[in-house]
Every structure is written in structure tokens, then in C-alpha cells.
Amino acid sequence: MSTTASKAAKTERKPRDVRGFWRVLLAVLAPVPMLLQGIVYLINPVGGNAPFDQALAAIAADQGRFELMQWLQVPFFLLIPATFAVAWVTRRQVPRLSTAGAVVCLGGLGAGLFLLGGPVTPDYMTVHAGLDPAVMDKFSTAMEDQPIVALGGLLFILAITVGLLLQGLALWRSRVAPAWMGIALAVGGFTHPFMPTHVIAGIGLMVAAVGFAGASVALLRTSNDAFDLPPLG
């Protein structure tokens, strides 16, 4: 009898509840990618659209700074779970707006991160590996003119501008976090391509990071039961 009861108890034992782990993890990750990307813009001595020869001169003068910038950009892929965090905390209060923002953001970010080049750029490799500047300049221009790369850039920009604008509005209207944090996300994302200098653009990204922290606030305020259904027995 005791053996049968023990087996029954083991059979009925529920799996470990890890909802708190996922909730806190999303809260921690949400502001990280935009914060680090903002720092990259602030410490970059040249703008992102600087001529190839100007970028080469800046890299040659301070290669260590550009190596640091590359490492700071490694966690940028976390923008996908950060976007998911905003969608998750706003999905019940404003489901349609939350869904629209998530679709534009996740679709554009996925395409951009897959189709565009990473943090190791042709101008950096020209200096780092001692490659021919003229050849690498032509290579960089040819890559930018490829239709697939242009499509990736367009979708990525739509994700940052339109997608984050919608997500910021969803965060603002849902009231799951202070309203000003939703506005920060909307403004920081939408204005990014229109900033006059890369320093101001970096500040704008850090404003967006504060907006993403709104999802962190909402997640940390949420109970596990409100965050998700419990695990099945």
C-alpha cells in the first residue's frame, strides 16, 4: 500500500514553476540593448553615415574604441526579447495596438538582424586586417546597393520608427507602467533616423531604453499568476 501511495504522489507532483524566472529575466533584459546602443552612438567619434575615408581615419586613430563599440553591440539581438516584453505586458489592456506594434517590430528586427551586417564593419576590417582601402570602399558601396540589404535596412528602420512608436503608445495607453515611460519609448524610437548628429541620436536611444524599462517596471509589479498560467501537472 505504501509503495503504491508513494508512486501516486510522485505521479501527481507538479513540475517546477519557472514563471518568476522568465518574468524577472525579461524585466532585466528589456532596457539593455537600447542602453548599450545609445552608448555606442555617444562614444563613436564619427557619424554612421560618415564617408568611408573619414571612418578609416577615425578607426586608425583609435582602433581600441571601435573594438569596444563592437562588443557593446553584441547584445543588440536582445532587442527582440525586449520587444516581446513590451508586447507581453500590454497585450491584455490594448490587444490590437500591442499586436500591431509587436508584428512591425519583431518582423522588422528579425529581417534587419538577419539581412544586415553585424558590428564588424568593412571600414574596421580595412584597418584591422590591412586591406586595400579603395577595394574595400567599393565593396562597402556594392553591399549597400544590394536589394536584399536595402530591404533589410528598410524593414529595420520601420521596426525602430513605426514599431517602437506603436509599442510606446501601447505602453502608455495600457497604464501598466508610468505613462511617461511609454512616451519615452515612442519618442526615442520614432525620432531616431531624424536626429541631426550621432550624439543626439545616442541620447535618443537611451531615452528609448528608459521606455523599455517601463516593461521592466510592469513585469516586476506583476505576480506570476498574472504573468502566465501555471505549469500543467
HELIX and SHEET records of a PDB file:
HELIX    1   1 SER A    2  GLU A   12  1                                  11    
HELIX    2   2 ARG A   19  LEU A   29  1                                  11    
HELIX    3   3 VAL A   32  ILE A   43  1                                  12    
HELIX    4   4 PHE A   52  ALA A   61  1                                  10    
HELIX    5   5 GLN A   63  GLN A   73  1                                  11    
HELIX    6   6 VAL A   74  LEU A   78  5                                   5    
HELIX    7   7 LEU A   79  THR A   90  1                                  12    
HELIX    8   8 PRO A   95  LEU A  115  1                                  21    
HELIX    9   9 PRO A  122  ALA A  129  1                                   8    
HELIX   10  10 PRO A  133  GLU A  144  1                                  12    
HELIX   11  11 PRO A  147  LEU A  158  1                                  12    
HELIX   12  12 ALA A  159  GLY A  163  3                                   5    
HELIX   13  13 LEU A  164  SER A  174  1                                  11    
HELIX   14  14 ALA A  179  PHE A  190  1                                  12    
HELIX   15  15 HIS A  192  PHE A  194  5                                   3    
HELIX   16  16 HIS A  198  ARG A  221  1                                  24    
HELIX   17  17 ASN A  224  PHE A  227  1                                   4    
END                                                                             
